[in-house]
Amino acid sequence: MLPTLRQLQYLKLLAEHRSFSRAAEAAHVTQPTLSAGVQELEKILGAPVVDRSRSGVILTAAGEAAAARGAAILAEAEDLVQAARGAGQPLAGRFRLGVIPTVAPFLLPRALPVLRTRFPKLKLYLREDLTGRLLAALRSGALDAALVALPYDMSGLEWADIGEDELLAAFPANHPLTAEARVPPAKLEGEDLILLEDGHCLREHALAACGLPSRRPEAEAPFAATSLPTLVQMVGSGLGVSFLPAMAVEAGLADAAQVVVRPLAADHPARQIVLAWRAGSARSAEGRLLAEVLKSGG
């Protein structure tokens, strides 16, 4: 006998909520029904998946392994359903797209109206988050595709190129380096460098593009910003210098602040924007189609 998709869903919800009552609520069943389903799953697997001897819900090692593999099976099953529903109708029905926050407000406004016109049956659900969390959700089946920037660990994923996004140096309006047509990265070494906080891939991309160390001492980097708009305001206030993606500058992010941007005199100071999906996903053709729309700029 094999586990049912319903039983695997119960285990997945238990892993997420760590509570029988909350998992049952998420599954829209009673707690006894969910508990019975988990017990039947344990009989099929021949091993306990939940440690009931402690307070709360703790998955056993077998339970954690089963939950991870079960999530992949559920993702494939959902792919099958969505592919069948959209057969002959590309980009129809629900499509869950993740986008990093340093791309979402600058690329999507141009593309979303075109997507709505060309694919009227598409129900696009957007999730904005950091790269690591988006790719974890993508691998687990919680997302259908994710718009991210490379380089990053893309194991288990396929992707289509959207385009390069040049990284520019950003200075307070009265900074001496604004006199440079192109700024050598070496001249930034002695500056107070303001970066996005840890977790934002743009932080590492900018440092790597300039050949700067990825972990600067606290004394050299006294400030960190939580978002690009905050970063721009900090630079405009004279707190330091930073890097901005060209797509953000072209969208007018720096226009309202006392900020001047200059190109970097470095080898290939850019990040690569891609649309990624799970390797072997039934929605890979739709991912490529969506990437074409995004690459064309809407």
N, C-alpha and C positions, 0 to 999 in steps of 0.2 A: 504494500500500500504506500502511496506517495502523499506528501502533504498537499493540502488544497491551497489555492491562492488566498482564500479567506483566512486560513490559519496563519499563513505567512504574513498577511496584513496585520493580524492581531499581534504577532510577535514584533513586527516593525513598529507598531504604535506603542507597544510596551517599552521598546528600546528608546523611543523618542520621549515619552511622557513619564516613564519610571513610576507609573501608578496604574493599578488595574481600573480604578474608577475613571480617571482621565482618559485612559486608552479606550475604555468602553464608550465613553461619551464621544470621542473622536470617531469611533467606528459606527456610531449610531446603533449600538446594541446594549443590552443590559450587562451588568458586571458578571452575573453568573454565566451568561452566554459566552462572553469573552474568556472567562476562566476555564469553562469546559472545552472551548476550542484550543486553548493553550495546553491543557492536560492531554487532549487527544494528539496534539502535535508531539508532545513528549513521548507518548506511547509509540508513535510512528518512528521517531528518531532514536528511540531507545536510550534516551539520556535526558536529565532535567535541563530545562532552559532558563528556569527562574529559581533563584535561591529564596525560598520562603521562610528561612529560619532567622532572617534579620529584619529589622524595621525597614519599611519601604520595599521597593522592588529593585533587586539587583540581578542582572543576567549572569548566568554562569558562563564559563569559557565556551562551552558548547552553544549556549544561547547567543552569545555575542557573534560567534562564527556563523550560526544559522541565520541570525538577523541580517548580517552583512550580505550573505549569499541570497537570502530571501529578498532583500531590497533590490538586488540586481535582477532577480527573476520577475519581480513585480514591475520593474521598469520596462523590461522586455515585453511583458504582457500588455502593459499600457501602450507601448509603442505599436504593438500589433493592432490594438483596437483603433488607435488614432490613424494609423496608416490605412486600415480598412475603411474607416469613415471618410477619409480624404482621398480615396482612390479616384484618380481622374480629376481631382480638384486640389491642386497643390496649394499649400498654405491655407487650408480651410480648417475650422474648428479651433480648439484650444492649442496655443503654443506658448510655452513658458520660457521667457528669455531673460537671462541675467546680464547685467551690464555694470562695469566698474564705474565708480562715481567721477573719475577723471575723463570719462568718455561720454557718459549718458547725456548730460545737458548740452553737449556741443554737436554730437552727431545725430541723435535721434530726432530733434525737432524738424530737420529737413526730410528725414526718411519716413516718419510715421504717417504724414498725410498721403504720401505716395502709396504706402502699403495699404492704407484704408481704401484708396481708389482702385488699385489693381487687384486686391484680394479682399473683397467685401465680406466674405464669410470667415475671415481670419479673426479669431478672438485672442489678441495678444495680451499676455499677462507679464508685466515687467517687474523685475526684482533688482534693485540697486544694492550692491554690496562689494566688499573687498574681494580680490581675486581668489585667495585661498578658499574662502567660504563658497564662492560661486562654483569653483571647479569641484569642490567636494559635493555640492548639491547636484552638479551635472553628472558626476560619476555614480551617485546614488539613485539617479532617476528623478530627482525632485525638480530638475530643469531639463528642457529640451535642447537648449543651446545657450552659449554665453559669449558675450562680446568682451574680450579681454586684450591685454597687451603683452607681447613677448619681448624679451625672453622670460619663460616661466616653465616649470615642470608640467609637461602636457602628456605624460604617460597615460595610455588607455583612451586617448582622445584623438579625433581627427579635426582638421580645421581648414578654413578657406581664408585667403588673404583679403583684407579690406583696404589696407594701404599703410604707408609710413606716416608718422607724425613727428615732425622735427621738434627737438627740445631747444628752447631759447633761454638765454640768460635774462634775468629780470632784476632791475636796479631801481632804487629811489631816483626820482627825477634829477636830483642835483649830484648824483654820484660821479666821480671822475671817470670811471670806466665807460660811461655812456658816450664818451668822445671816441671810443674805439668802434670801427666799422664791424669788426668781428673780434670777439673776446677770446683770447687764449685761456683755456681752463686753468693753467698754472697761475694766472693772475687772480684767481678766486681763492687760492689756498689760504691767504691771510684774512679773508673776509668772514664776517658773521654769516654763516650759511643757514637759512631757514628752509626746512624741508617738511614735507607731510609726515605725520607720525608713522611709527612702525605699522606695517600691515598694508600700506599703500605701495603697490608695485612701482609707481612713478618715482618714489624715493630712490629705490635701487637703480632704476633705469637711468635716472639723471646722473647719479654718482658714477655709474659704470660708463656712461657716454663720455664723461669728462676724465675718466681714469682716476677718480678720487676714491679713497677708501670707503667701504660700505658702512663702517662703524666709526664715526668720528667721535672723539672725546667730548664729554658733556661741556667742557669749558669752551670748545670751539663751536658747539651747536646749542646755544642756550635756549632756543625756541623751537617748537614744532607746531605745525598747523594741522587742524583736523579736516580742512577742506581747501580747495583751490581759492574760493572767494576770500576765506580767512587769510590764506597765505598772501594773496595780492594786497590785502589791506595792511598786513604786517610789513611787507616790503615798502608800500607807499608811505607808511609812517616812519620809515627810516630805521627799522629794527635790524635790517640785514639785506642780503641778496638771495636770489633763489633761481629756480628754473620753472618755466611754464611750457606746456605743450602748445604747439602752433595752432591746433584746432581751437583751443580755448582763447588764444589771442585773436584769431580770426573771427571768433564769435563775439568779440568785444569785451572779454572779461576784464582787461586792464584799462579800458577806456575811462572809467570813472575814478580811477585812482592815480596818484602821482607816481606812476610806474613807467619806466622806459625799458623796452626789450631790445636785445641785440643777438644776432646769430653767434654761435660758438665756433671758434676756429679749432675744430676737432674732427677726427675721422668718424664720419657717420654718426653724429649726435641725434639719434632718433629712436623711437620705439615702434614696434610693428603691431598694428591693430589687426586682430583676427576674430573670426566667428568660429567657435569650437562646439563640437557635439561628441557624444560617446561613440567610440569606434564600433562599427557594425550596427548602429542605430537604424531603425526602419525609417527614421525621419531625416536621414543624411541628405537625401535629394532636396528636401525642403530647406535644410540648412544651407546648402549650396545656393539655392535660389534666393534665399533671404540675404545671403552674403553678396550676391550680385546687385541686389537693390541697394544695400548699404554702401557697396563700393562705388556705385554710380553717383553717390551723394544724394540719393533720393530721386 
